[in-house]
Amino acid sequence: MTLTVKDNKTPIVVPPAVRRKAGFKRGQEIEFKASGGVIAIVSKLPNADDEYTPAQRRAIDARLAKADADVKAGRVYGPFTSAKEMAASVESNIRRVRAAKRKAKPAR
């Protein structure tokens, strides 16, 4: 069960030192999560839908759709098991692009 509270008249008192240590600010929305005999009080994360204007959300959705199309078409690299493997892939792609540029240069 999760409950969100923003009301300052909540009948639970959390000592100021505990609130400071947790980083809670006055008027901040918090969530109460109860499970297995434990109550956890956490700050409520912002909803991504509230964070962007409708125009910004459309632009983000369009970019995500393009990224999905790239993945489906196989225009991605990896997954890599190490940073060394990823670096080798990047260097290989750089060499391939440079070779293609050399071939594309017109003769003088």
N, C-alpha and C positions, 0 to 999 in steps of 0.2 A: 504494500500500500504506500502510495506517495501522495503527500498533501503539500500544496504551496501556500505560504502565508506571507502577506505583506503588511498586515494589520499590526499597529503598535500596541494594541490592547490585548495581545495574546497572553493567556494566563501562565505562560512559562517564563521564568526569569533565568537568564544566562548571565553569570557574573561578568562584569566589564573586562576583567583580565582575560577571561576565556574568549570573549568576543574579539578583543584586540589580537590575541594570539592566532585566532582563526581568520582574521582579516575581514570580518563582517563590518559593514558600514551602516549608519542609520538609514532606515527606509529601504534597505536592500531586500529583494525577494529571496526567501530561503525555502528549501524543501525539507520536509520531514519524511524519512524513509524508515519504516518499521519492518523488521524481519528477525525471526528467531530470538525474541526477547531483547533485541537491541534497537534503539532509536538513533538514527544517524541524522544530523542536521547539516545540510550542505547548501552552498549558494546555488541559486537557480541559474542555469545557463541561459543565455539569450536565445530566442527562437530565430533561426536563420531567415524565416519568412518576414519577420519584423525588421530585420537588419538592412534590407535593400528595398529600393523603390521598385515599382512594377517594371519600369524600363530596365533597371539594372538586373532584375531577376530574369527578364527575357534574354538579355545579353549573356548572362551566365548559363542559362539553359541551352542557348544556341551553341555556346562553346563546348558544353558537356556533350551535346548531341554530336558535334563534329569529332570530339575525342572518341566517343563510342564507335563512330563510323571508322575512324582510323584503326582502332583495335580490331574491329570485325574484319577489316580489309588486310590486316596483318602488317600495317605500317607502324610497328612498334619494335623495340629491342628488349631483350631480356626474356625471362627473369635471369638475374645474375646471382651466383652463389657467393661472390666476394667482390670487393671494391677493385681488386686487381683484374678480375675478369671483365668488369664493367669498363675499366680504363683501357684494356686491350681492345674492346669492342669500339670504343670512341676513337682510338688511334687508327684502327682499321678503316673506319668510316671516313676519317679525315684523309687518309691516303687515297681512298677510292674517289672522293670528291676532287682532290687535287689532280689526280690522274685524268679525270673526266674534263677538268678545266683546261689542262694542257692539250688534250686532243681537240677541244672546241676552239682553241685560238687560231685565228686566220694567219696564214703565212704572210710575211712582210716582203 
